[in-house]
């Protein structure tokens, strides 16, 4: 994996329905390099093969491991010198595995030990929770997972910057103002 402390990779993370994808799309529309959420890629690939999200996630641990593999594939192919916004980073999987109380395999821990992002932005929860085809968690899940996300990134030496529950343009400005500062 090509992550170095000098990369220009920025993670936008948070619980389900916190506005991550909307924010990533806004950065993409402004011409920034963006990486979609790996879990959605895995789910969309399964749907193309006729496998429903419910079937795919019947073995949640395997699903989370597949997401790690997808993230590794994606990150291994990226340049580190281009500003890139990720819809979730590698460490999100650790938070999910902690939530489900799964034992984390050594190969996953090794990947996470080597993964690093310049900054991590943790989105505060929004008032409205929106269910969709890929979002199987309940509304109360987003608060618990936000705490776990903050913990796993902090433990990895990347203390998340908390992004308040603002509109998209205000959140984007908040993040852009902090890309090189703080």
Z-matrix of the N, CA and C atoms (Angstrom, degrees):
N
C 1 1.442
C 2 1.528 1 107.87
N 3 1.322 2 116.25 1 142.61
C 4 1.456 3 120.79 2 -170.64
C 5 1.520 4 114.38 3 -97.84
N 6 1.310 5 119.40 4 17.64
C 7 1.448 6 119.23 5 -178.80
C 8 1.521 7 109.89 6 -72.75
N 9 1.306 8 115.90 7 134.35
C 10 1.449 9 121.90 8 175.16
C 11 1.520 10 106.70 9 -131.94
N 12 1.298 11 115.48 10 161.67
C 13 1.453 12 118.84 11 178.54
C 14 1.518 13 111.34 12 -58.82
N 15 1.329 14 117.40 13 -22.75
C 16 1.454 15 120.36 14 -177.28
C 17 1.532 16 113.16 15 -93.34
N 18 1.327 17 118.24 16 12.09
C 19 1.466 18 118.13 17 -179.71
C 20 1.524 19 110.89 18 -69.49
N 21 1.316 20 114.51 19 167.96
C 22 1.467 21 121.33 20 178.62
C 23 1.527 22 109.44 21 -115.90
N 24 1.330 23 115.22 22 44.02
C 25 1.455 24 122.31 23 -178.13
C 26 1.527 25 109.46 24 -101.31
N 27 1.325 26 114.96 25 131.20
C 28 1.458 27 121.86 26 -177.94
C 29 1.530 28 109.18 27 -126.24
N 30 1.316 29 115.39 28 127.69
C 31 1.461 30 120.97 29 -179.66
C 32 1.529 31 109.29 30 -96.59
N 33 1.313 32 114.87 31 135.00
C 34 1.462 33 121.61 32 169.06
C 35 1.520 34 105.22 33 -112.70
N 36 1.318 35 115.69 34 116.00
C 37 1.454 36 120.28 35 -175.21
C 38 1.525 37 110.65 36 -133.08
N 39 1.297 38 115.34 37 172.86
C 40 1.456 39 122.71 38 -179.83
C 41 1.510 40 108.64 39 155.69
N 42 1.287 41 115.75 40 171.62
C 43 1.458 42 120.26 41 178.66
C 44 1.517 43 111.65 42 -66.52
N 45 1.329 44 116.21 43 174.78
C 46 1.455 45 120.03 44 177.71
C 47 1.532 46 111.09 45 -60.50
N 48 1.304 47 115.58 46 141.85
C 49 1.460 48 122.28 47 175.05
C 50 1.536 49 112.74 48 65.55
N 51 1.344 50 115.73 49 36.76
C 52 1.461 51 120.26 50 175.81
C 53 1.527 52 111.52 51 -104.12
N 54 1.331 53 117.55 52 1.42
C 55 1.457 54 120.89 53 176.45
C 56 1.517 55 115.55 54 97.30
N 57 1.328 56 117.48 55 12.14
C 58 1.462 57 121.15 56 -178.02
C 59 1.531 58 112.25 57 -58.77
N 60 1.300 59 116.26 58 -53.49
C 61 1.457 60 120.79 59 -175.22
C 62 1.524 61 111.34 60 -64.56
N 63 1.309 62 117.52 61 -39.77
C 64 1.463 63 121.37 62 177.21
C 65 1.523 64 110.30 63 -61.64
N 66 1.318 65 116.66 64 -42.35
C 67 1.460 66 121.42 65 179.42
C 68 1.527 67 111.12 66 -67.17
N 69 1.327 68 116.62 67 -43.59
C 70 1.470 69 120.97 68 178.00
C 71 1.527 70 110.04 69 -59.97
N 72 1.330 71 116.65 70 -44.16
C 73 1.472 72 120.62 71 178.49
C 74 1.528 73 111.32 72 -60.93
N 75 1.308 74 117.27 73 -37.16
C 76 1.459 75 121.24 74 178.29
C 77 1.532 76 110.64 75 -65.25
N 78 1.332 77 116.98 76 -42.47
C 79 1.469 78 120.32 77 175.80
C 80 1.534 79 110.42 78 -63.56
N 81 1.312 80 116.75 79 -41.29
C 82 1.469 81 121.14 80 178.56
C 83 1.534 82 110.06 81 -60.92
N 84 1.326 83 116.82 82 -44.12
C 85 1.467 84 120.94 83 179.58
C 86 1.526 85 111.98 84 -63.05
N 87 1.334 86 116.69 85 -24.63
C 88 1.468 87 121.13 86 176.86
C 89 1.528 88 112.34 87 -85.49
N 90 1.334 89 117.24 88 0.23
C 91 1.455 90 120.79 89 176.75
C 92 1.517 91 116.02 90 97.54
N 93 1.323 92 117.36 91 2.75
C 94 1.462 93 119.81 92 177.71
C 95 1.522 94 110.11 93 -76.13
N 96 1.330 95 115.64 94 152.39
C 97 1.458 96 121.28 95 172.78
C 98 1.528 97 107.23 96 -74.11
N 99 1.319 98 117.13 97 127.69
C 100 1.462 99 121.62 98 -179.36
C 101 1.521 100 109.97 99 -131.19
N 102 1.304 101 114.70 100 149.98
C 103 1.461 102 121.79 101 178.74
C 104 1.523 103 108.01 102 -120.65
N 105 1.344 104 117.04 103 121.31
C 106 1.467 105 119.62 104 -179.76
C 107 1.527 106 111.32 105 -68.68
N 108 1.308 107 115.14 106 166.19
C 109 1.462 108 121.55 107 179.99
C 110 1.524 109 110.33 108 -63.82
N 111 1.329 110 116.53 109 125.01
C 112 1.461 111 122.31 110 -177.59
C 113 1.529 112 111.83 111 -61.03
N 114 1.327 113 117.71 112 -36.88
C 115 1.466 114 120.48 113 -179.82
C 116 1.526 115 110.58 114 -61.02
N 117 1.329 116 116.62 115 -40.47
C 118 1.477 117 119.46 116 178.21
C 119 1.530 118 111.19 117 -67.24
N 120 1.310 119 116.97 118 -35.15
C 121 1.466 120 120.03 119 176.69
C 122 1.527 121 109.63 120 -63.02
N 123 1.334 122 116.28 121 -45.45
C 124 1.475 123 121.06 122 178.70
C 125 1.528 124 110.06 123 -61.47
N 126 1.335 125 116.64 124 -43.62
C 127 1.469 126 120.53 125 179.77
C 128 1.528 127 110.68 126 -65.80
N 129 1.321 128 117.56 127 -45.31
C 130 1.469 129 120.49 128 179.99
C 131 1.526 130 111.71 129 -63.23
N 132 1.343 131 116.88 130 -38.54
C 133 1.467 132 120.18 131 176.09
C 134 1.527 133 110.99 132 -62.41
N 135 1.336 134 116.54 133 -40.79
C 136 1.465 135 120.60 134 178.41
C 137 1.525 136 110.69 135 -65.10
N 138 1.328 137 117.16 136 -42.52
C 139 1.471 138 120.88 137 178.49
C 140 1.532 139 111.02 138 -58.36
N 141 1.333 140 116.46 139 -40.17
C 142 1.469 141 120.03 140 177.95
C 143 1.527 142 111.81 141 -63.21
N 144 1.332 143 116.84 142 -25.95
C 145 1.471 144 121.34 143 178.39
C 146 1.527 145 111.69 144 -93.20
N 147 1.348 146 116.60 145 5.95
C 148 1.460 147 120.37 146 177.93
C 149 1.512 148 114.71 147 84.44
N 150 1.331 149 117.26 148 16.57
C 151 1.462 150 121.60 149 179.98
C 152 1.528 151 107.94 150 -103.76
N 153 1.316 152 116.61 151 125.22
C 154 1.468 153 120.69 152 -178.66
C 155 1.531 154 110.05 153 -76.00
N 156 1.347 155 116.88 154 157.61
C 157 1.467 156 119.11 155 174.84
C 158 1.532 157 112.49 156 -56.57
N 159 1.328 158 116.66 157 -37.40
C 160 1.467 159 119.81 158 179.18
C 161 1.528 160 110.84 159 -63.29
N 162 1.345 161 116.51 160 -43.88
C 163 1.467 162 120.04 161 177.84
C 164 1.525 163 110.73 162 -64.55
N 165 1.325 164 116.01 163 -43.83
C 166 1.462 165 121.31 164 -178.37
C 167 1.523 166 110.91 165 -60.99
N 168 1.326 167 115.91 166 -40.28
C 169 1.460 168 120.05 167 -175.10
C 170 1.525 169 112.69 168 -94.11
N 171 1.322 170 117.41 169 10.16
C 172 1.468 171 119.93 170 175.17
C 173 1.531 172 109.44 171 -60.98
N 174 1.328 173 115.79 172 -32.72
C 175 1.466 174 121.36 173 172.61
C 176 1.529 175 105.96 174 -110.49
N 177 1.330 176 115.94 175 83.93
C 178 1.474 177 122.12 176 -174.35
C 179 1.525 178 112.21 177 -59.72
N 180 1.321 179 117.07 178 -36.72
C 181 1.469 180 119.41 179 -179.64
C 182 1.523 181 110.52 180 -64.11
N 183 1.312 182 117.09 181 -45.45
C 184 1.469 183 120.68 182 177.93
C 185 1.527 184 110.18 183 -62.61
N 186 1.326 185 116.69 184 -39.90
C 187 1.462 186 120.55 185 177.48
C 188 1.527 187 110.24 186 -58.65
N 189 1.335 188 117.31 187 -47.59
C 190 1.463 189 120.46 188 179.59
C 191 1.528 190 111.36 189 -62.77
N 192 1.322 191 117.38 190 -37.30
C 193 1.470 192 120.78 191 176.37
C 194 1.526 193 110.98 192 -65.85
N 195 1.324 194 117.24 193 -38.98
C 196 1.471 195 120.94 194 176.33
C 197 1.528 196 111.18 195 -63.66
N 198 1.324 197 116.64 196 -36.08
C 199 1.465 198 120.91 197 177.65
C 200 1.531 199 110.05 198 -65.14
N 201 1.328 200 117.88 199 -42.16
C 202 1.472 201 121.03 200 176.76
C 203 1.531 202 109.99 201 -59.00
N 204 1.319 203 116.48 202 -45.75
C 205 1.475 204 119.71 203 179.55
C 206 1.532 205 111.30 204 -60.60
N 207 1.329 206 116.65 205 -42.42
C 208 1.466 207 120.91 206 179.19
C 209 1.527 208 110.31 207 -63.41
N 210 1.338 209 117.19 208 -44.22
C 211 1.465 210 120.92 209 178.55
C 212 1.526 211 110.38 210 -61.10
N 213 1.316 212 116.32 211 -42.23
C 214 1.470 213 120.53 212 179.19
C 215 1.522 214 110.60 213 -61.73
N 216 1.329 215 117.12 214 -45.00
C 217 1.470 216 121.20 215 177.42
C 218 1.530 217 110.78 216 -58.05
N 219 1.308 218 115.99 217 -46.29
C 220 1.464 219 120.93 218 -177.87
C 221 1.529 220 110.67 219 -65.03
N 222 1.332 221 116.43 220 -51.74
C 223 1.460 222 119.94 221 -175.11
C 224 1.526 223 112.25 222 -66.36
N 225 1.317 224 117.12 223 -31.32
C 226 1.460 225 120.72 224 179.28
C 227 1.518 226 112.50 225 -66.45
N 228 1.323 227 116.94 226 -21.14
C 229 1.461 228 120.50 227 -176.86
C 230 1.531 229 113.74 228 -97.94
N 231 1.336 230 117.57 229 0.52
C 232 1.460 231 120.70 230 -173.36
C 233 1.525 232 113.24 231 -97.16
N 234 1.332 233 114.19 232 152.68
C 235 1.455 234 120.94 233 171.60
C 236 1.520 235 108.33 234 -79.17
N 237 1.326 236 116.44 235 144.30
C 238 1.462 237 119.97 236 179.87
C 239 1.523 238 112.25 237 -92.13
N 240 1.336 239 117.24 238 -10.95
C 241 1.465 240 119.84 239 -175.01
C 242 1.528 241 113.15 240 -97.58
N 243 1.318 242 117.96 241 7.76
C 244 1.458 243 122.38 242 178.75
C 245 1.526 244 108.60 243 -111.59
N 246 1.338 245 116.89 244 132.58
C 247 1.465 246 119.75 245 176.60
C 248 1.525 247 108.18 246 -58.77
N 249 1.317 248 115.12 247 122.45
C 250 1.463 249 121.67 248 -178.02
C 251 1.517 250 108.78 249 -134.62
N 252 1.328 251 115.17 250 131.12
C 253 1.459 252 121.71 251 176.16
C 254 1.520 253 108.73 252 -104.46
N 255 1.327 254 116.08 253 127.35
C 256 1.457 255 123.24 254 179.32
C 257 1.521 256 110.36 255 -103.33
N 258 1.321 257 116.58 256 132.81
C 259 1.458 258 122.07 257 168.67
C 260 1.526 259 105.12 258 -83.01
N 261 1.303 260 116.01 259 90.81
C 262 1.460 261 126.72 260 -174.34
C 263 1.528 262 110.28 261 80.52
N 264 1.319 263 114.98 262 144.36
C 265 1.449 264 121.39 263 177.52
C 266 1.520 265 111.10 264 -110.45
N 267 1.299 266 114.48 265 -179.19
C 268 1.464 267 121.65 266 -177.62
C 269 1.534 268 111.55 267 -56.97
N 270 1.320 269 117.04 268 -38.42
C 271 1.460 270 120.58 269 -173.96
C 272 1.527 271 113.68 270 -72.21
N 273 1.327 272 116.94 271 -15.51
C 274 1.471 273 119.20 272 177.05
C 275 1.529 274 110.47 273 -56.96
N 276 1.335 275 115.90 274 -36.67
C 277 1.460 276 119.22 275 -179.55
C 278 1.524 277 111.11 276 -62.27
N 279 1.333 278 116.52 277 -37.89
C 280 1.476 279 118.62 278 176.89
C 281 1.525 280 110.50 279 -60.45
N 282 1.321 281 116.74 280 -42.51
C 283 1.468 282 120.15 281 179.49
C 284 1.527 283 110.35 282 -60.66
N 285 1.334 284 116.29 283 -44.13
C 286 1.464 285 119.95 284 179.20
C 287 1.524 286 110.93 285 -63.95
N 288 1.326 287 116.63 286 -41.01
C 289 1.467 288 119.28 287 -179.28
C 290 1.538 289 110.36 288 -67.54
N 291 1.321 290 116.69 289 -35.90
C 292 1.472 291 119.42 290 174.87
C 293 1.529 292 110.16 291 -64.79
N 294 1.323 293 116.34 292 -42.14
C 295 1.467 294 120.17 293 179.78
C 296 1.533 295 110.78 294 -56.55
N 297 1.323 296 115.69 295 -44.51
C 298 1.465 297 120.57 296 -177.48
C 299 1.541 298 112.68 297 -84.65
N 300 1.328 299 116.78 298 0.07
C 301 1.478 300 122.36 299 -178.80
C 302 1.522 301 113.00 300 59.74
N 303 1.326 302 116.71 301 37.83
C 304 1.462 303 120.80 302 177.43
C 305 1.519 304 110.33 303 -85.16
N 306 1.303 305 115.20 304 144.39
C 307 1.458 306 119.97 305 170.65
C 308 1.528 307 106.43 306 -70.48
N 309 1.308 308 116.03 307 134.87
C 310 1.464 309 120.66 308 -176.11
C 311 1.526 310 108.59 309 -99.90
N 312 1.321 311 115.21 310 121.49
C 313 1.464 312 121.79 311 -177.24
C 314 1.526 313 110.73 312 -64.60
N 315 1.333 314 115.49 313 151.02
C 316 1.466 315 121.10 314 -179.56
C 317 1.525 316 112.20 315 -57.85
N 318 1.348 317 118.08 316 -37.07
C 319 1.469 318 119.95 317 -177.52
C 320 1.526 319 110.59 318 -65.29
N 321 1.337 320 116.64 319 -33.02
C 322 1.462 321 120.45 320 177.65
C 323 1.526 322 109.92 321 -71.88
N 324 1.315 323 117.12 322 -42.68
C 325 1.465 324 120.62 323 178.22
C 326 1.526 325 110.88 324 -61.09
N 327 1.311 326 117.15 325 -38.70
C 328 1.476 327 121.36 326 179.11
C 329 1.528 328 110.63 327 -64.64
N 330 1.311 329 117.34 328 -43.98
C 331 1.472 330 121.11 329 177.98
C 332 1.521 331 109.75 330 -60.35
N 333 1.311 332 116.88 331 -45.41
C 334 1.468 333 120.82 332 -178.17
C 335 1.523 334 112.09 333 -67.79
N 336 1.312 335 116.59 334 -33.19
C 337 1.463 336 120.28 335 178.46
C 338 1.532 337 110.43 336 -62.47
N 339 1.318 338 117.04 337 -32.20
C 340 1.462 339 121.95 338 -177.60
C 341 1.526 340 113.97 339 -94.12
N 342 1.313 341 117.66 340 -5.62
C 343 1.462 342 121.38 341 -178.78
C 344 1.529 343 109.49 342 -87.29
N 345 1.326 344 115.29 343 133.99
C 346 1.462 345 119.58 344 179.05
C 347 1.524 346 109.83 345 -148.63
N 348 1.314 347 115.07 346 144.19
C 349 1.460 348 121.85 347 178.23
C 350 1.524 349 108.05 348 -126.88
N 351 1.319 350 115.42 349 150.06
C 352 1.473 351 119.42 350 -179.08
C 353 1.531 352 110.55 351 -61.54
N 354 1.332 353 116.18 352 -46.27
C 355 1.467 354 120.67 353 176.41
C 356 1.520 355 109.14 354 -148.62
N 357 1.323 356 113.66 355 154.02
C 358 1.461 357 121.53 356 178.08
C 359 1.522 358 107.47 357 -123.47
N 360 1.327 359 115.45 358 128.23
C 361 1.460 360 122.00 359 178.76
C 362 1.527 361 108.54 360 -111.56
N 363 1.323 362 115.90 361 118.45
C 364 1.465 363 122.55 362 -178.40
C 365 1.522 364 108.31 363 -101.24
N 366 1.325 365 116.20 364 114.57
C 367 1.459 366 121.39 365 -178.04
C 368 1.523 367 111.13 366 -77.67
N 369 1.315 368 115.02 367 129.33
C 370 1.465 369 120.29 368 174.27
C 371 1.522 370 108.78 369 -67.40
N 372 1.326 371 116.72 370 146.46
C 373 1.473 372 119.78 371 -179.78
C 374 1.527 373 112.38 372 -60.81
N 375 1.315 374 114.82 373 144.91
C 376 1.454 375 122.28 374 173.89
C 377 1.527 376 108.23 375 -92.02
N 378 1.317 377 116.40 376 163.30
C 379 1.467 378 120.41 377 -178.00
C 380 1.521 379 113.07 378 -65.93
N 381 1.333 380 116.50 379 -36.67
C 382 1.455 381 119.93 380 -172.35
C 383 1.526 382 110.90 381 -99.51
N 384 1.320 383 115.85 382 131.12
C 385 1.463 384 122.08 383 175.72
C 386 1.517 385 108.31 384 -102.91
N 387 1.318 386 116.44 385 125.84
C 388 1.459 387 120.95 386 -177.81
C 389 1.528 388 109.01 387 -113.83
N 390 1.318 389 116.41 388 121.07
C 391 1.463 390 122.42 389 177.11
C 392 1.529 391 108.37 390 -82.79
N 393 1.333 392 117.78 391 142.10
C 394 1.459 393 121.00 392 173.49
C 395 1.526 394 109.74 393 -145.06
N 396 1.324 395 116.43 394 -175.38
C 397 1.469 396 120.88 395 -173.39
C 398 1.522 397 113.86 396 -61.28
N 399 1.326 398 117.77 397 -28.62
C 400 1.461 399 120.83 398 -175.79
C 401 1.528 400 112.80 399 -101.42
N 402 1.301 401 118.15 400 -12.83
C 403 1.458 402 122.91 401 -174.64
C 404 1.529 403 108.29 402 -97.34
N 405 1.317 404 116.14 403 102.95
C 406 1.462 405 120.60 404 -175.71
C 407 1.523 406 113.11 405 -101.15
N 408 1.330 407 116.91 406 -10.76
C 409 1.455 408 120.74 407 -177.22
C 410 1.523 409 110.51 408 -78.37
N 411 1.319 410 115.84 409 156.72
C 412 1.461 411 120.93 410 176.44
C 413 1.515 412 111.38 411 -82.73
N 414 1.332 413 115.80 412 169.91
C 415 1.464 414 120.92 413 -176.45
C 416 1.529 415 112.83 414 -62.48
N 417 1.325 416 117.77 415 -37.50
C 418 1.461 417 120.20 416 -179.53
C 419 1.525 418 112.70 417 -66.63
N 420 1.322 419 116.97 418 -20.81
C 421 1.456 420 123.01 419 179.10
C 422 1.526 421 111.41 420 -59.89
N 423 1.360 422 117.56 421 -38.14
C 424 1.467 423 120.50 422 -172.48
C 425 1.526 424 112.52 423 -63.44
N 426 1.318 425 118.60 424 -32.09
C 427 1.465 426 120.09 425 178.90
C 428 1.525 427 111.08 426 -72.09
N 429 1.318 428 116.12 427 -43.88
C 430 1.473 429 120.19 428 179.76
C 431 1.520 430 110.82 429 -65.93
N 432 1.340 431 117.11 430 -42.00
C 433 1.457 432 119.16 431 -177.27
C 434 1.529 433 110.52 432 -69.06
N 435 1.330 434 118.35 433 -32.71
C 436 1.472 435 119.76 434 177.49
C 437 1.529 436 110.74 435 -60.14
N 438 1.341 437 116.67 436 -41.96
C 439 1.470 438 119.99 437 177.18
C 440 1.521 439 110.95 438 -62.64
N 441 1.324 440 116.75 439 -43.91
C 442 1.466 441 120.82 440 179.55
C 443 1.522 442 111.47 441 -65.27
N 444 1.335 443 117.21 442 -38.98
C 445 1.468 444 120.65 443 177.79
C 446 1.524 445 110.47 444 -61.67
N 447 1.318 446 115.84 445 -45.96
C 448 1.471 447 118.75 446 179.08
C 449 1.527 448 110.28 447 -59.85
N 450 1.319 449 116.92 448 -41.32
C 451 1.469 450 121.20 449 -178.87
C 452 1.522 451 112.52 450 -64.72
N 453 1.342 452 118.19 451 -47.74
C 454 1.468 453 118.97 452 -174.82
C 455 1.528 454 112.03 453 -67.67
N 456 1.321 455 117.39 454 -37.88
C 457 1.467 456 119.06 455 177.89
C 458 1.526 457 110.87 456 -70.47
N 459 1.323 458 117.25 457 -39.09
C 460 1.465 459 120.52 458 178.15
C 461 1.526 460 110.26 459 -63.00
N 462 1.336 461 116.58 460 -44.94
C 463 1.468 462 120.57 461 178.79
C 464 1.529 463 111.73 462 -61.78
N 465 1.329 464 117.18 463 -27.40
C 466 1.467 465 121.45 464 179.14
C 467 1.531 466 111.87 465 -87.66
N 468 1.337 467 117.33 466 4.53
C 469 1.452 468 121.08 467 177.25
C 470 1.518 469 115.10 468 86.48
N 471 1.331 470 116.84 469 15.58
C 472 1.466 471 121.48 470 -179.56
C 473 1.525 472 108.68 471 -123.77
N 474 1.318 473 116.75 472 74.78
C 475 1.466 474 121.29 473 -177.43
C 476 1.522 475 109.90 474 -58.16
N 477 1.338 476 118.09 475 116.45
C 478 1.465 477 120.32 476 -178.75
C 479 1.528 478 113.36 477 -63.72
N 480 1.308 479 114.81 478 144.83
C 481 1.456 480 122.40 479 172.25
C 482 1.527 481 105.90 480 -91.52
N 483 1.318 482 116.55 481 121.06
C 484 1.466 483 121.24 482 -177.54
C 485 1.533 484 109.07 483 -77.65
N 486 1.323 485 115.73 484 123.14
C 487 1.463 486 122.34 485 179.30
C 488 1.525 487 107.56 486 -99.12
N 489 1.330 488 117.59 487 120.30
C 490 1.471 489 119.96 488 -178.30
C 491 1.529 490 112.46 489 -63.17
N 492 1.307 491 115.63 490 162.51
C 493 1.468 492 122.54 491 177.87
C 494 1.528 493 108.81 492 -76.88
N 495 1.323 494 115.83 493 83.57
C 496 1.461 495 124.00 494 179.88
C 497 1.516 496 108.90 495 -114.86
N 498 1.343 497 117.13 496 176.49
C 499 1.461 498 118.51 497 174.20
C 500 1.532 499 109.05 498 -72.99
N 501 1.315 500 116.96 499 169.97
C 502 1.462 501 122.19 500 -173.42
C 503 1.527 502 111.95 501 -57.69
N 504 1.317 503 118.01 502 -47.49
C 505 1.464 504 120.63 503 -177.99
C 506 1.523 505 111.73 504 -63.60
N 507 1.320 506 117.05 505 -39.66
C 508 1.469 507 120.53 506 178.58
C 509 1.529 508 110.94 507 -68.87
N 510 1.321 509 117.06 508 -38.58
C 511 1.470 510 120.04 509 177.11
C 512 1.524 511 110.35 510 -65.19
N 513 1.322 512 115.74 511 -42.30
C 514 1.464 513 119.79 512 -179.71
C 515 1.527 514 110.23 513 -61.68
N 516 1.322 515 117.64 514 -45.51
C 517 1.463 516 122.03 515 178.12
C 518 1.531 517 109.86 516 -61.61
N 519 1.323 518 117.16 517 -43.68
C 520 1.463 519 122.11 518 178.54
C 521 1.532 520 109.84 519 -55.10
N 522 1.317 521 116.86 520 -46.40
C 523 1.463 522 121.51 521 -178.60
C 524 1.521 523 110.92 522 -69.45
N 525 1.322 524 117.61 523 -49.18
C 526 1.467 525 120.39 524 -178.39
C 527 1.526 526 111.46 525 -59.63
N 528 1.322 527 117.50 526 -35.94
C 529 1.466 528 120.97 527 177.61
C 530 1.518 529 112.03 528 -64.99
N 531 1.324 530 117.15 529 -19.37
C 532 1.469 531 121.23 530 -175.64
C 533 1.531 532 113.83 531 -111.49
N 534 1.307 533 118.02 532 6.46
C 535 1.464 534 118.87 533 -179.10
C 536 1.525 535 111.95 534 -58.14
N 537 1.294 536 117.70 535 -46.79
C 538 1.465 537 120.44 536 -178.18
C 539 1.519 538 112.18 537 -108.12
N 540 1.322 539 117.85 538 -14.10
C 541 1.461 540 121.72 539 -178.42
C 542 1.522 541 110.65 540 -92.60
N 543 1.324 542 115.22 541 173.66
C 544 1.477 543 124.24 542 178.86
C 545 1.505 544 109.81 543 68.50
